[in-house]
Amino acid sequence: MRPVRKHLQKIKSPKQLKALLKKQKMRVKVVFTNGCFDILHSGHISYLEKARNLGDLLVIGLNSDESVRRLKGPERPINSLADRLEVTSALECVDYVTWFEEDTPLELILSLHPYILVKGGDWKVDQIVGAKEVIAWGGKAKALPYIEGKSTTQIIQKARLKSSL
């Protein structure tokens, strides 16, 4: 018998997630972060665990494949949106995963109305898309510490270097 893949239940369309969070709004502090999460590494795990500890639910908004291409170039993403949704949903610290088509998650943030908006330490709070909106409705925006030497771009560069030897 095949094991039940319960983590897939964490993947919600933006519309489904909005409805679900609306029902829970008064009872929980929703933490939201976003990104490509193209090749998951230990820096991501540490960051997501810290983000989860800031509230009651952690929601990740993933850039769609087209959005990643526009931001990172034609060779990205390495992994498809479907694969990135599945991998991030399997993380214990993640409660829900969704996606957005735009270059920024602003529409999704406005729709989901999180209490806490989080990005990595390579962003200043005033540069975080949606920060002023979240703060305006009484929420918080935070930049968590960046872990030096942990980035998808560095992993890709290292792999390319090794394959060219």
C-alpha positions, -999 to 999 in steps of 0.1 A, spaced: 0 0 0 13 34 -10 18 59 19 -6 89 21 12 120 9 -5 144 34 19 172 27 2 177 -6 -28 190 13 -8 220 22 -7 232 -14 -35 256 -21 -44 279 -49 -43 316 -40 -81 317 -40 -84 285 -18 -58 299 6 -75 332 9 -108 315 19 -91 292 43 -72 320 61 -102 342 62 -120 316 84 -90 314 108 -81 351 107 -91 360 143 -75 330 158 -40 329 143 -10 350 134 -2 343 98 35 346 88 41 350 50 72 348 30 79 344 -7 106 334 -32 116 310 -59 129 283 -35 144 267 -67 170 244 -51 162 240 -15 193 242 8 201 245 45 199 283 44 163 280 33 155 255 60 170 277 88 152 308 74 118 290 71 121 276 106 129 310 121 100 325 101 76 298 114 85 306 150 73 342 145 36 332 144 10 305 143 10 296 105 37 299 79 26 305 43 50 305 14 42 322 -19 63 307 -47 71 326 -79 56 308 -109 80 294 -135 74 324 -158 80 348 -129 112 331 -120 124 333 -157 117 370 -158 136 376 -125 164 351 -128 169 345 -165 160 319 -191 178 290 -175 158 292 -143 140 278 -126 159 245 -123 128 228 -107 93 234 -120 66 251 -99 49 217 -93 82 203 -79 89 234 -58 54 233 -44 57 196 -34 92 200 -19 83 231 2 50 216 13 69 186 27 87 207 52 74 204 88 77 241 95 55 250 65 17 251 69 6 262 34 22 268 0 7 288 -29 20 306 -59 18 339 -78 23 348 -115 35 384 -111 70 395 -105 62 405 -69 39 390 -44 21 422 -37 -13 411 -50 -10 379 -30 0 397 2 -30 421 -2 -53 391 -7 -40 370 22 -35 398 46 -7 382 67 1 396 102 39 391 97 58 395 64 93 380 64 122 381 39 158 371 42 185 394 56 196 404 21 165 426 21 161 457 43 126 461 57 118 492 37 127 472 5 104 443 12 74 443 -12 42 446 8 59 458 40 43 492 41 9 477 35 13 450 62 26 476 87 -3 499 77 -29 473 88 -11 467 121 11 439 111 49 435 112 76 432 85 109 416 94 142 407 77 157 376 91 195 371 92 211 361 60 233 329 62 265 337 44 275 313 17 241 297 13 224 306 -20 208 288 -49 229 309 -73 261 298 -56 250 261 -58 243 265 -95 276 282 -101 295 255 -82 277 227 -101 285 244 -135 321 247 -125 324 211 -115 307 199 -147 331 219 -168 362 203 -153 
